[in-house]
């Protein structure tokens, strides 16, 4: 069952309220996404920890309803 | 031996371990294939473990690192990342740093 991009964004923001989320539907099939998540609250965390927060937000959808999500995380530049 | 013990043992007894779909010679997933390409490019020797050979292993490795996806790269007992992180680290030159102390193979910067 594919997942809507808005739903992905909503889940991420519910766990990481200060996140700025950009999502691209890579294949146009609602199943292969690329997400960029930028959040001040990532500061001081390793990349693995940042990604784990996002995966946590997706509540186990990753690898299930959500087949492929290429993920990039970071902190704001200024 | 439980699956968690098996994973723990592999991770701790090999300097560089890649849990992947397929084998380094025949990756069966694009994400696993990308990490294989990067490691091969760097000339690192590593052990590839095919999670498609066992459902226990495929699920067990996700629990082991609290990480929901495959591939997963471990260096000297530590989880370094999945495909996106490995690619980012490689592009930033950070992966070369992590791998430079690995025994056996020189890693070119």
N, CA and C atoms of all chains as a GROMACS GRO file, in nm:
protein
  561
    1UNK      N    1   0.086  -0.120   0.000
    1UNK     CA    2   0.000   0.000   0.000
    1UNK      C    3   0.088   0.124   0.000
    2UNK      N    4   0.089   0.201  -0.106
    2UNK     CA    5   0.174   0.321  -0.112
    2UNK      C    6   0.134   0.422  -0.006
    3UNK      N    7   0.222   0.516   0.016
    3UNK     CA    8   0.199   0.613   0.121
    3UNK      C    9   0.206   0.753   0.061
    4UNK      N   10   0.117   0.838   0.107
    4UNK     CA   11   0.109   0.973   0.056
    4UNK      C   12   0.222   1.060   0.112
    5UNK      N   13   0.277   1.148   0.027
    5UNK     CA   14   0.389   1.233   0.071
    5UNK      C   15   0.349   1.322   0.188
    6UNK      N   16   0.226   1.372   0.187
    6UNK     CA   17   0.180   1.457   0.297
    6UNK      C   18   0.176   1.382   0.429
    7UNK      N   19   0.140   1.254   0.420
    7UNK     CA   20   0.134   1.170   0.540
    7UNK      C   21   0.276   1.150   0.596
    8UNK      N   22   0.372   1.132   0.508
    8UNK     CA   23   0.510   1.116   0.553
    8UNK      C   24   0.556   1.243   0.626
    9UNK      N   25   0.527   1.357   0.564
    9UNK     CA   26   0.565   1.485   0.624
    9UNK      C   27   0.498   1.504   0.760
   10UNK      N   28   0.369   1.468   0.766
   10UNK     CA   29   0.294   1.484   0.891
   10UNK      C   30   0.356   1.399   1.003
   11UNK      N   31   0.389   1.274   0.971
   11UNK     CA   32   0.447   1.185   1.071
   11UNK      C   33   0.582   1.239   1.120
   12UNK      N   34   0.664   1.286   1.026
   12UNK     CA   35   0.796   1.337   1.065
   12UNK      C   36   0.781   1.458   1.157
   13UNK      N   37   0.690   1.548   1.120
   13UNK     CA   38   0.674   1.670   1.200
   13UNK      C   39   0.609   1.643   1.336
   14UNK      N   40   0.534   1.536   1.345
   14UNK     CA   41   0.472   1.506   1.474
   14UNK      C   42   0.577   1.463   1.575
   15UNK      N   43   0.686   1.406   1.526
   15UNK     CA   44   0.795   1.362   1.615
   15UNK      C   45   0.903   1.469   1.627
   16UNK      N   46   0.925   1.545   1.518
   16UNK     CA   47   1.030   1.647   1.515
   16UNK      C   48   0.963   1.779   1.473
   17UNK      N   49   0.902   1.849   1.570
   17UNK     CA   50   0.818   1.965   1.535
   17UNK      C   51   0.893   2.077   1.462
   18UNK      N   52   1.022   2.092   1.488
   18UNK     CA   53   1.094   2.202   1.424
   18UNK      C   54   1.152   2.163   1.288
   19UNK      N   55   1.115   2.046   1.238
   19UNK     CA   56   1.174   1.998   1.113
   19UNK      C   57   1.119   2.071   0.991
   20UNK      N   58   1.208   2.103   0.900
   20UNK     CA   59   1.165   2.148   0.770
   20UNK      C   60   1.183   2.029   0.676
   21UNK      N   61   1.074   1.987   0.613
   21UNK     CA   62   1.072   1.860   0.540
   21UNK      C   63   1.047   1.884   0.392
   22UNK      N   64   1.132   1.828   0.309
   22UNK     CA   65   1.111   1.834   0.164
   22UNK      C   66   1.103   1.691   0.113
   23UNK      N   67   0.996   1.661   0.040
   23UNK     CA   68   0.979   1.524  -0.008
   23UNK      C   69   0.962   1.523  -0.158
   24UNK      N   70   1.034   1.433  -0.222
   24UNK     CA   71   1.019   1.415  -0.366
   24UNK      C   72   0.974   1.273  -0.394
   25UNK      N   73   0.876   1.258  -0.481
   25UNK     CA   74   0.830   1.127  -0.522
   25UNK      C   75   0.916   1.087  -0.642
   26UNK      N   76   1.012   0.998  -0.619
   26UNK     CA   77   1.115   0.971  -0.720
   26UNK      C   78   1.061   0.904  -0.845
   27UNK      N   79   0.972   0.810  -0.827
   27UNK     CA   80   0.927   0.732  -0.942
   27UNK      C   81   0.784   0.766  -0.984
   28UNK      N   82   0.720   0.856  -0.908
   28UNK     CA   83   0.582   0.892  -0.938
   28UNK      C   84   0.484   0.780  -0.905
   29UNK      N   85   0.528   0.685  -0.824
   29UNK     CA   86   0.441   0.572  -0.792
   29UNK      C   87   0.394   0.570  -0.646
   30UNK      N   88   0.424   0.681  -0.572
   30UNK     CA   89   0.384   0.685  -0.432
   30UNK      C   90   0.454   0.582  -0.346
   31UNK      N   91   0.566   0.533  -0.394
   31UNK     CA   92   0.632   0.424  -0.323
   31UNK      C   93   0.783   0.445  -0.305
   32UNK      N   94   0.839   0.533  -0.385
   32UNK     CA   95   0.983   0.560  -0.378
   32UNK      C   96   1.006   0.709  -0.358
   33UNK      N   97   1.042   0.745  -0.236
   33UNK     CA   98   1.056   0.886  -0.202
   33UNK      C   99   1.198   0.923  -0.164
   34UNK      N  100   1.228   1.050  -0.179
   34UNK     CA  101   1.351   1.106  -0.121
   34UNK      C  102   1.307   1.217  -0.028
   35UNK      N  103   1.355   1.216   0.094
   35UNK     CA  104   1.318   1.319   0.190
   35UNK      C  105   1.442   1.388   0.244
   36UNK      N  106   1.432   1.521   0.254
   36UNK     CA  107   1.535   1.598   0.322
   36UNK      C  108   1.471   1.655   0.448
   37UNK      N  109   1.534   1.631   0.561
   37UNK     CA  110   1.479   1.678   0.688
   37UNK      C  111   1.584   1.764   0.758
   38UNK      N  112   1.552   1.891   0.772
   38UNK     CA  113   1.645   1.983   0.837
   38UNK      C  114   1.582   2.028   0.969
   39UNK      N  115   1.657   2.014   1.078
   39UNK     CA  116   1.601   2.053   1.207
   39UNK      C  117   1.710   2.100   1.302
   40UNK      N  118   1.680   2.209   1.370
   40UNK     CA  119   1.774   2.260   1.470
   40UNK      C  120   1.795   2.155   1.580
   41UNK      N  121   1.691   2.080   1.611
   41UNK     CA  122   1.702   1.981   1.720
   41UNK      C  123   1.795   1.864   1.684
   42UNK      N  124   1.842   1.858   1.560
   42UNK     CA  125   1.941   1.756   1.522
   42UNK      C  126   2.081   1.793   1.569
   43UNK      N  127   2.099   1.920   1.605
   43UNK     CA  128   2.233   1.966   1.640
   43UNK      C  129   2.292   1.880   1.752
   44UNK      N  130   2.418   1.841   1.734
   44UNK     CA  131   2.485   1.760   1.836
   44UNK      C  132   2.459   1.610   1.821
   45UNK      N  133   2.372   1.574   1.726
   45UNK     CA  134   2.344   1.432   1.706
   45UNK      C  135   2.421   1.379   1.585
   46UNK      N  136   2.459   1.253   1.592
   46UNK     CA  137   2.526   1.192   1.477
   46UNK      C  138   2.425   1.168   1.366
   47UNK      N  139   2.475   1.142   1.246
   47UNK     CA  140   2.385   1.114   1.134
   47UNK      C  141   2.295   0.995   1.165
   48UNK      N  142   2.356   0.891   1.225
   48UNK     CA  143   2.276   0.773   1.257
   48UNK      C  144   2.163   0.810   1.352
   49UNK      N  145   2.194   0.892   1.454
   49UNK     CA  146   2.089   0.933   1.549
   49UNK      C  147   1.982   1.017   1.481
   50UNK      N  148   2.023   1.105   1.390
   50UNK     CA  149   1.927   1.189   1.318
   50UNK      C  150   1.833   1.102   1.234
   51UNK      N  151   1.890   1.006   1.163
   51UNK     CA  152   1.807   0.919   1.081
   51UNK      C  153   1.716   0.833   1.168
   52UNK      N  154   1.769   0.789   1.284
   52UNK     CA  155   1.688   0.707   1.373
   52UNK      C  156   1.564   0.783   1.423
   53UNK      N  157   1.582   0.914   1.447
   53UNK     CA  158   1.468   0.996   1.489
   53UNK      C  159   1.361   0.999   1.380
   54UNK      N  160   1.405   1.013   1.256
   54UNK     CA  161   1.309   1.016   1.145
   54UNK      C  162   1.240   0.880   1.131
   55UNK      N  163   1.318   0.772   1.140
   55UNK     CA  164   1.258   0.638   1.129
   55UNK      C  165   1.157   0.616   1.241
   56UNK      N  166   1.194   0.664   1.361
   56UNK     CA  167   1.104   0.654   1.476
   56UNK      C  168   0.973   0.724   1.446
   57UNK      N  169   0.986   0.841   1.385
   57UNK     CA  170   0.867   0.920   1.351
   57UNK      C  171   0.777   0.844   1.255
   58UNK      N  172   0.837   0.766   1.169
   58UNK     CA  173   0.760   0.694   1.068
   58UNK      C  174   0.697   0.567   1.125
   59UNK      N  175   0.724   0.542   1.251
   59UNK     CA  176   0.654   0.437   1.327
   59UNK      C  177   0.646   0.302   1.254
   60UNK      N  178   0.757   0.254   1.211
   60UNK     CA  179   0.757   0.120   1.153
   60UNK      C  180   0.701   0.110   1.012
   61UNK      N  181   0.663   0.225   0.954
   61UNK     CA  182   0.614   0.221   0.815
   61UNK      C  183   0.728   0.194   0.718
   62UNK      N  184   0.846   0.234   0.762
   62UNK     CA  185   0.966   0.216   0.680
   62UNK      C  186   0.991   0.067   0.658
   63UNK      N  187   1.007   0.029   0.533
   63UNK     CA  188   1.029  -0.111   0.505
   63UNK      C  189   0.897  -0.187   0.493
   64UNK      N  190   0.788  -0.121   0.533
   64UNK     CA  191   0.656  -0.182   0.518
   64UNK      C  192   0.579  -0.107   0.412
   65UNK      N  193   0.486  -0.019   0.457
   65UNK     CA  194   0.407   0.061   0.364
   65UNK      C  195   0.498   0.148   0.278
   66UNK      N  196   0.606   0.190   0.340
   66UNK     CA  197   0.699   0.278   0.271
   66UNK      C  198   0.816   0.194   0.223
   67UNK      N  199   0.818   0.166   0.096
   67UNK     CA  200   0.919   0.074   0.044
   67UNK      C  201   1.057   0.138   0.042
   68UNK      N  202   1.064   0.260  -0.010
   68UNK     CA  203   1.195   0.321  -0.025
   68UNK      C  204   1.190   0.469   0.007
   69UNK      N  205   1.268   0.509   0.104
   69UNK     CA  206   1.279   0.650   0.138
   69UNK      C  207   1.428   0.684   0.150
   70UNK      N  208   1.479   0.752   0.047
   70UNK     CA  209   1.617   0.798   0.055
   70UNK      C  210   1.615   0.917   0.149
   71UNK      N  211   1.701   0.915   0.248
   71UNK     CA  212   1.692   1.014   0.354
   71UNK      C  213   1.819   1.096   0.364
   72UNK      N  214   1.799   1.228   0.376
   72UNK     CA  215   1.912   1.315   0.404
   72UNK      C  216   1.869   1.405   0.519
   73UNK      N  217   1.955   1.417   0.619
   73UNK     CA  218   1.921   1.501   0.734
   73UNK      C  219   2.030   1.605   0.756
   74UNK      N  220   1.995   1.710   0.824
   74UNK     CA  221   2.096   1.812   0.852
   74UNK      C  222   2.042   1.916   0.947
   75UNK      N  223   2.130   2.010   0.983
   75UNK     CA  224   2.088   2.120   1.069
   75UNK      C  225   2.087   2.247   0.986
   76UNK      N  226   2.007   2.346   1.025
   76UNK     CA  227   1.999   2.470   0.946
   76UNK      C  228   2.136   2.539   0.938
   77UNK      N  229   2.161   2.607   0.827
   77UNK     CA  230   2.291   2.670   0.806
   77UNK      C  231   2.316   2.791   0.894
   78UNK      N  232   2.207   2.863   0.925
   78UNK     CA  233   2.230   2.983   1.005
   78UNK      C  234   2.151   2.978   1.135
   79UNK      N  235   2.289  -2.096   1.916
   79UNK     CA  236   2.320  -1.952   1.916
   79UNK      C  237   2.199  -1.876   1.862
   80UNK      N  238   2.156  -1.774   1.932
   80UNK     CA  239   2.043  -1.695   1.885
   80UNK      C  240   2.088  -1.606   1.770
   81UNK      N  241   1.991  -1.552   1.696
   81UNK     CA  242   2.026  -1.469   1.582
   81UNK      C  243   2.099  -1.342   1.628
   82UNK      N  244   2.059  -1.288   1.743
   82UNK     CA  245   2.127  -1.168   1.793
   82UNK      C  246   2.273  -1.200   1.829
   83UNK      N  247   2.295  -1.319   1.885
   83UNK     CA  248   2.432  -1.360   1.918
   83UNK      C  249   2.514  -1.380   1.790
   84UNK      N  250   2.450  -1.440   1.690
   84UNK     CA  251   2.517  -1.461   1.562
   84UNK      C  252   2.560  -1.326   1.501
   85UNK      N  253   2.470  -1.231   1.501
   85UNK     CA  254   2.499  -1.099   1.444
   85UNK      C  255   2.611  -1.031   1.524
   86UNK      N  256   2.596  -1.033   1.655
   86UNK     CA  257   2.694  -0.971   1.743
   86UNK      C  258   2.833  -1.029   1.718
   87UNK      N  259   2.837  -1.162   1.704
   87UNK     CA  260   2.963  -1.229   1.680
   87UNK      C  261   3.026  -1.188   1.547
   88UNK      N  262   2.945  -1.181   1.441
   88UNK     CA  263   2.995  -1.140   1.309
   88UNK      C  264   3.049  -0.997   1.314
   89UNK      N  265   2.975  -0.910   1.379
   89UNK     CA  266   3.009  -0.768   1.384
   89UNK      C  267   3.139  -0.747   1.462
   90UNK      N  268   3.157  -0.827   1.566
   90UNK     CA  269   3.274  -0.807   1.652
   90UNK      C  270   3.397  -0.883   1.605
   91UNK      N  271   3.378  -0.985   1.522
   91UNK     CA  272   3.496  -1.062   1.481
   91UNK      C  273   3.545  -1.024   1.341
   92UNK      N  274   3.476  -0.931   1.276
   92UNK     CA  275   3.523  -0.882   1.145
   92UNK      C  276   3.533  -0.730   1.150
   93UNK      N  277   3.642  -0.678   1.095
   93UNK     CA  278   3.661  -0.532   1.098
   93UNK      C  279   3.552  -0.458   1.023
   94UNK      N  280   3.519  -0.509   0.906
   94UNK     CA  281   3.419  -0.442   0.823
   94UNK      C  282   3.316  -0.546   0.778
   95UNK      N  283   3.191  -0.525   0.815
   95UNK     CA  284   3.084  -0.618   0.780
   95UNK      C  285   2.971  -0.542   0.714
   96UNK      N  286   2.924  -0.594   0.602
   96UNK     CA  287   2.810  -0.534   0.535
   96UNK      C  288   2.696  -0.635   0.531
   97UNK      N  289   2.586  -0.603   0.600
   97UNK     CA  290   2.465  -0.683   0.589
   97UNK      C  291   2.390  -0.628   0.469
   98UNK      N  292   2.360  -0.714   0.375
   98UNK     CA  293   2.308  -0.666   0.247
   98UNK      C  294   2.211  -0.767   0.186
   99UNK      N  295   2.140  -0.720   0.082
   99UNK     CA  296   2.056  -0.812   0.005
   99UNK      C  297   2.138  -0.859  -0.114
  100UNK      N  298   2.160  -0.990  -0.120
  100UNK     CA  299   2.247  -1.046  -0.222
  100UNK      C  300   2.389  -1.054  -0.169
  101UNK      N  301   2.482  -1.072  -0.260
  101UNK     CA  302   2.623  -1.085  -0.222
  101UNK      C  303   2.702  -0.972  -0.287
  102UNK      N  304   2.825  -0.946  -0.239
  102UNK     CA  305   2.906  -0.841  -0.303
  102UNK      C  306   2.920  -0.864  -0.455
  103UNK      N  307   2.926  -0.992  -0.496
  103UNK     CA  308   2.937  -1.022  -0.640
  103UNK      C  309   2.804  -0.999  -0.712
  104UNK      N  310   2.694  -1.032  -0.644
  104UNK     CA  311   2.561  -1.017  -0.704
  104UNK      C  312   2.462  -0.949  -0.608
  105UNK      N  313   2.476  -0.817  -0.592
  105UNK     CA  314   2.380  -0.747  -0.507
  105UNK      C  315   2.240  -0.762  -0.567
  106UNK      N  316   2.140  -0.779  -0.480
  106UNK     CA  317   2.003  -0.796  -0.531
  106UNK      C  318   1.914  -0.678  -0.495
  107UNK      N  319   1.977  -0.565  -0.466
  107UNK     CA  320   1.900  -0.445  -0.434
  107UNK      C  321   1.991  -0.328  -0.466
  108UNK      N  322   1.934  -0.222  -0.522
  108UNK     CA  323   2.013  -0.108  -0.564
  108UNK      C  324   2.086  -0.040  -0.451
  109UNK      N  325   2.022  -0.036  -0.333
  109UNK     CA  326   2.084   0.032  -0.219
  109UNK      C  327   2.206  -0.047  -0.171
  110UNK      N  328   2.190  -0.180  -0.163
  110UNK     CA  329   2.304  -0.265  -0.124
  110UNK      C  330   2.415  -0.252  -0.228
  111UNK      N  331   2.375  -0.248  -0.355
  111UNK     CA  332   2.473  -0.237  -0.463
  111UNK      C  333   2.555  -0.109  -0.455
  112UNK      N  334   2.492   0.000  -0.414
  112UNK     CA  335   2.565   0.127  -0.404
  112UNK      C  336   2.675   0.120  -0.299
  113UNK      N  337   2.643   0.058  -0.185
  113UNK     CA  338   2.743   0.048  -0.078
  113UNK      C  339   2.858  -0.044  -0.122
  114UNK      N  340   2.824  -0.153  -0.189
  114UNK     CA  341   2.926  -0.243  -0.243
  114UNK      C  342   3.020  -0.166  -0.336
  115UNK      N  343   2.962  -0.085  -0.423
  115UNK     CA  344   3.044  -0.007  -0.517
  115UNK      C  345   3.140   0.086  -0.445
  116UNK      N  346   3.089   0.151  -0.340
  116UNK     CA  347   3.173   0.244  -0.265
  116UNK      C  348   3.288   0.169  -0.197
  117UNK      N  349   3.255   0.057  -0.130
  117UNK     CA  350   3.359  -0.019  -0.060
  117UNK      C  351   3.461  -0.075  -0.158
  118UNK      N  352   3.414  -0.123  -0.271
  118UNK     CA  353   3.506  -0.175  -0.372
  118UNK      C  354   3.594  -0.064  -0.428
  119UNK      N  355   3.534   0.051  -0.448
  119UNK     CA  356   3.609   0.166  -0.498
  119UNK      C  357   3.721   0.203  -0.402
  120UNK      N  358   3.693   0.193  -0.272
  120UNK     CA  359   3.793   0.227  -0.171
  120UNK      C  360   3.894   0.114  -0.150
  121UNK      N  361   3.866  -0.001  -0.209
  121UNK     CA  362   3.958  -0.113  -0.196
  121UNK      C  363   3.962  -0.173  -0.056
  122UNK      N  364   3.852  -0.165   0.013
  122UNK     CA  365   3.845  -0.220   0.149
  122UNK      C  366   3.806  -0.366   0.142
  123UNK      N  367   3.869  -0.449   0.226
  123UNK     CA  368   3.820  -0.586   0.233
  123UNK      C  369   3.712  -0.592   0.340
  124UNK      N  370   3.604  -0.660   0.310
  124UNK     CA  371   3.491  -0.664   0.402
  124UNK      C  372   3.418  -0.796   0.386
  125UNK      N  373   3.340  -0.827   0.486
  125UNK     CA  374   3.259  -0.948   0.479
  125UNK      C  375   3.116  -0.909   0.446
  126UNK      N  376   3.063  -0.962   0.338
  126UNK     CA  377   2.924  -0.937   0.301
  126UNK      C  378   2.837  -1.050   0.353
  127UNK      N  379   2.728  -1.016   0.418
  127UNK     CA  380   2.636  -1.119   0.469
  127UNK      C  381   2.500  -1.097   0.405
  128UNK      N  382   2.453  -1.202   0.338
  128UNK     CA  383   2.328  -1.192   0.262
  128UNK      C  384   2.207  -1.218   0.352
  129UNK      N  385   2.130  -1.113   0.379
  129UNK     CA  386   2.016  -1.129   0.470
  129UNK      C  387   1.900  -1.203   0.403
  130UNK      N  388   1.905  -1.216   0.270
  130UNK     CA  389   1.796  -1.286   0.202
  130UNK      C  390   1.802  -1.437   0.225
  131UNK      N  391   1.913  -1.482   0.285
  131UNK     CA  392   1.925  -1.625   0.311
  131UNK      C  393   1.843  -1.670   0.430
  132UNK      N  394   1.802  -1.576   0.514
  132UNK     CA  395   1.727  -1.616   0.633
  132UNK      C  396   1.634  -1.504   0.681
  133UNK      N  397   1.509  -1.538   0.702
  133UNK     CA  398   1.413  -1.439   0.752
  133UNK      C  399   1.451  -1.393   0.892
  134UNK      N  400   1.504  -1.488   0.972
  134UNK     CA  401   1.547  -1.454   1.108
  134UNK      C  402   1.653  -1.346   1.103
  135UNK      N  403   1.747  -1.364   1.012
  135UNK     CA  404   1.857  -1.270   0.999
  135UNK      C  405   1.806  -1.136   0.946
  136UNK      N  406   1.718  -1.143   0.848
  136UNK     CA  407   1.666  -1.020   0.786
  136UNK      C  408   1.592  -0.935   0.888
  137UNK      N  409   1.514  -0.998   0.976
  137UNK     CA  410   1.444  -0.924   1.080
  137UNK      C  411   1.537  -0.892   1.197
  138UNK      N  412   1.624  -0.987   1.227
  138UNK     CA  413   1.714  -0.972   1.343
  138UNK      C  414   1.809  -0.855   1.330
  139UNK      N  415   1.856  -0.831   1.208
  139UNK     CA  416   1.953  -0.723   1.190
  139UNK      C  417   1.886  -0.587   1.208
  140UNK      N  418   1.757  -0.579   1.178
  140UNK     CA  419   1.685  -0.452   1.198
  140UNK      C  420   1.672  -0.422   1.347
  141UNK      N  421   1.648  -0.525   1.426
  141UNK     CA  422   1.636  -0.507   1.570
  141UNK      C  423   1.773  -0.478   1.632
  142UNK      N  424   1.876  -0.543   1.578
  142UNK     CA  425   2.009  -0.530   1.636
  142UNK      C  426   2.055  -0.385   1.642
  143UNK      N  427   2.035  -0.312   1.531
  143UNK     CA  428   2.083  -0.173   1.525
  143UNK      C  429   1.970  -0.073   1.546
  144UNK      N  430   1.850  -0.122   1.574
  144UNK     CA  431   1.734  -0.031   1.580
  144UNK      C  432   1.728   0.049   1.451
  145UNK      N  433   1.744  -0.021   1.343
  145UNK     CA  434   1.754   0.042   1.210
  145UNK      C  435   1.666  -0.038   1.116
  146UNK      N  436   1.570   0.027   1.048
  146UNK     CA  437   1.467  -0.050   0.978
  146UNK      C  438   1.503  -0.096   0.837
  147UNK      N  439   1.620  -0.058   0.790
  147UNK     CA  440   1.649  -0.089   0.649
  147UNK      C  441   1.782  -0.160   0.633
  148UNK      N  442   1.797  -0.217   0.514
  148UNK     CA  443   1.919  -0.287   0.473
  148UNK      C  444   1.963  -0.220   0.344
  149UNK      N  445   2.088  -0.196   0.320
  149UNK     CA  446   2.208  -0.247   0.387
  149UNK      C  447   2.242  -0.177   0.520
  150UNK      N  448   2.329  -0.242   0.595
  150UNK     CA  449   2.384  -0.184   0.717
  150UNK      C  450   2.534  -0.214   0.720
  151UNK      N  451   2.613  -0.109   0.740
  151UNK     CA  452   2.758  -0.125   0.744
  151UNK      C  453   2.810  -0.111   0.887
  152UNK      N  454   2.892  -0.207   0.928
  152UNK     CA  455   2.955  -0.204   1.060
  152UNK      C  456   3.106  -0.200   1.044
  153UNK      N  457   3.170  -0.110   1.119
  153UNK     CA  458   3.316  -0.103   1.118
  153UNK      C  459   3.363  -0.115   1.262
  154UNK      N  460   3.450  -0.213   1.285
  154UNK     CA  461   3.504  -0.238   1.418
  154UNK      C  462   3.394  -0.242   1.524
  155UNK      N  463   3.291  -0.318   1.495
  155UNK     CA  464   3.187  -0.341   1.594
  155UNK      C  465   3.081  -0.233   1.603
  156UNK      N  466   3.100  -0.124   1.529
  156UNK     CA  467   3.003  -0.015   1.539
  156UNK      C  468   2.921   0.003   1.412
  157UNK      N  469   2.792   0.029   1.432
  157UNK     CA  470   2.705   0.057   1.318
  157UNK      C  471   2.739   0.196   1.263
  158UNK      N  472   2.775   0.200   1.136
  158UNK     CA  473   2.814   0.328   1.075
  158UNK      C  474   2.696   0.392   1.002
  159UNK      N  475   2.617   0.310   0.935
  159UNK     CA  476   2.502   0.368   0.866
  159UNK      C  477   2.446   0.277   0.758
  160UNK      N  478   2.338   0.326   0.698
  160UNK     CA  479   2.279   0.259   0.584
  160UNK      C  480   2.325   0.328   0.457
  161UNK      N  481   2.258   0.299   0.347
  161UNK     CA  482   2.302   0.346   0.216
  161UNK      C  483   2.317   0.499   0.207
  162UNK      N  484   2.217   0.573   0.254
  162UNK     CA  485   2.223   0.719   0.240
  162UNK      C  486   2.339   0.780   0.318
  163UNK      N  487   2.357   0.731   0.441
  163UNK     CA  488   2.464   0.785   0.525
  163UNK      C  489   2.602   0.748   0.469
  164UNK      N  490   2.614   0.624   0.422
  164UNK     CA  491   2.743   0.581   0.366
  164UNK      C  492   2.780   0.666   0.245
  165UNK      N  493   2.679   0.692   0.160
  165UNK     CA  494   2.706   0.772   0.040
  165UNK      C  495   2.747   0.915   0.078
  166UNK      N  496   2.672   0.972   0.174
  166UNK     CA  497   2.704   1.107   0.219
  166UNK      C  498   2.844   1.114   0.280
  167UNK      N  499   2.876   1.013   0.363
  167UNK     CA  500   3.008   1.011   0.428
  167UNK      C  501   3.119   0.993   0.326
  168UNK      N  502   3.092   0.910   0.225
  168UNK     CA  503   3.191   0.888   0.121
  168UNK      C  504   3.217   1.018   0.045
  169UNK      N  505   3.110   1.088   0.010
  169UNK     CA  506   3.125   1.212  -0.065
  169UNK      C  507   3.196   1.320   0.016
  170UNK      N  508   3.179   1.315   0.149
  170UNK     CA  509   3.242   1.415   0.236
  170UNK      C  510   3.383   1.372   0.279
  171UNK      N  511   3.425   1.252   0.239
  171UNK     CA  512   3.557   1.204   0.279
  171UNK      C  513   3.561   1.145   0.420
  172UNK      N  514   3.445   1.138   0.485
  172UNK     CA  515   3.442   1.089   0.623
  172UNK      C  516   3.452   0.937   0.631
  173UNK      N  517   3.400   0.871   0.532
  173UNK     CA  518   3.405   0.724   0.533
  173UNK      C  519   3.550   0.677   0.523
  174UNK      N  520   3.628   0.749   0.442
  174UNK     CA  521   3.769   0.715   0.428
  174UNK      C  522   3.839   0.724   0.564
  175UNK      N  523   3.801   0.824   0.644
  175UNK     CA  524   3.856   0.840   0.780
  175UNK      C  525   3.821   0.720   0.868
  176UNK      N  526   3.693   0.684   0.864
  176UNK     CA  527   3.646   0.573   0.948
  176UNK      C  528   3.718   0.443   0.912
  177UNK      N  529   3.749   0.429   0.783
  177UNK     CA  530   3.806   0.302   0.737
  177UNK      C  531   3.958   0.300   0.738
  178UNK      N  532   4.020   0.412   0.771
  178UNK     CA  533   4.165   0.418   0.750
  178UNK      C  534   4.243   0.329   0.847
  179UNK      N  535   4.184   0.299   0.962
  179UNK     CA  536   4.254   0.215   1.058
  179UNK      C  537   4.223   0.066   1.043
  180UNK      N  538   4.142   0.036   0.942
  180UNK     CA  539   4.103  -0.102   0.925
  180UNK      C  540   4.222  -0.184   0.872
  181UNK      N  541   4.245  -0.292   0.938
  181UNK     CA  542   4.361  -0.375   0.904
  181UNK      C  543   4.350  -0.434   0.765
  182UNK      N  544   4.464  -0.457   0.703
  182UNK     CA  545   4.465  -0.536   0.580
  182UNK      C  546   4.473  -0.456   0.452
  183UNK      N  547   4.395  -0.352   0.443
  183UNK     CA  548   4.389  -0.285   0.314
  183UNK      C  549   4.412  -0.135   0.325
  184UNK      N  550   4.492  -0.082   0.236
  184UNK     CA  551   4.505   0.063   0.233
  184UNK      C  552   4.376   0.125   0.176
  185UNK      N  553   4.339   0.238   0.228
  185UNK     CA  554   4.223   0.309   0.176
  185UNK      C  555   4.273   0.440   0.117
  186UNK      N  556   4.248   0.456  -0.012
  186UNK     CA  557   4.294   0.580  -0.073
  186UNK      C  558   4.194   0.690  -0.044
  187UNK      N  559   4.243   0.809  -0.023
  187UNK     CA  560   4.154   0.919   0.016
  187UNK      C  561   4.079   0.972  -0.104
   0.00000   0.00000   0.00000
